[in-house]
């Protein structure tokens, strides 16, 4: 099996970093919504915030799994 060019590896790493950054931003957005919802006693805002937190965590997990799979494939 041939190795990938360095630039392709670099591009894939950058994509993973971008995906994880977006996921963390969504989690932070959820944290803010939850805090605002609690401060204003707005149940809908709290629930939306919790949904954003869960979605962000799921996206981060998916990006980590994709990264781990790519690393494992490269070692073969």
N, C-alpha and C positions, 0 to 999 in steps of 0.2 A: 504494500500500500504506500502510495507516495504522500509525503508531507505537504501540508497546505503552505502556500506562500506566506511569508511573514506579514505582508500587508492585509491578507485576508484574515489572519488570526487577530490582528490589531483591530480590524473593522468589526469582527464579531465581538471582541471584548468591549469595544466602544458601544455597540448596540446593547449589550447586556447591562452596561453601566447606565445607559440612558433609560432602559426599561426599569431598572431598580430605582433610579432617581424619581421617575414618574410615579412609581408605586409608593415610595416614601412620601412624596408630595400629596398623594391621595390620602394616605394615612394621616398626615398632618392636617389636611383639610377636614377630615373626619373628627380629629381631636378638637379642632376649633369649633365645629358645628355642635359637638357634644357639650363643650363648655358653654357655648352661647345658649344652647337648649336648656341646660341646667340653670344658668343664670336668669333666664327669662321664663322658666317653667314651661317651656315649649316642647311637648312630647314629640311632635313631628320632627323638629330640628334634631333632637337627641337621636331619634331612630335613623334619620338620614345620615347623621354623623357616624353612627355605629356601622351602618351599611358601607359607608366610604372606608372606614377603618378595615373592615373585613375584606372588602374588594382590594384595597391596597396591599394587605398582607398576602392575599391569594396571588396577586400579580408578582409580588416580590418572591414568593415561594416558587412560582413558575419560572421566573427568570433564573433563580438559583439552580433549579433542577435542570434547566436547559444548559446552563453553564457547566454543571457537573457532568451531564451526559456528553457534552462536547469534549470536555477534558478526558473523560474515560475513553471515548472513541479515539482520541489522539494517541493514547497510550497503547492501543492495540497494534 
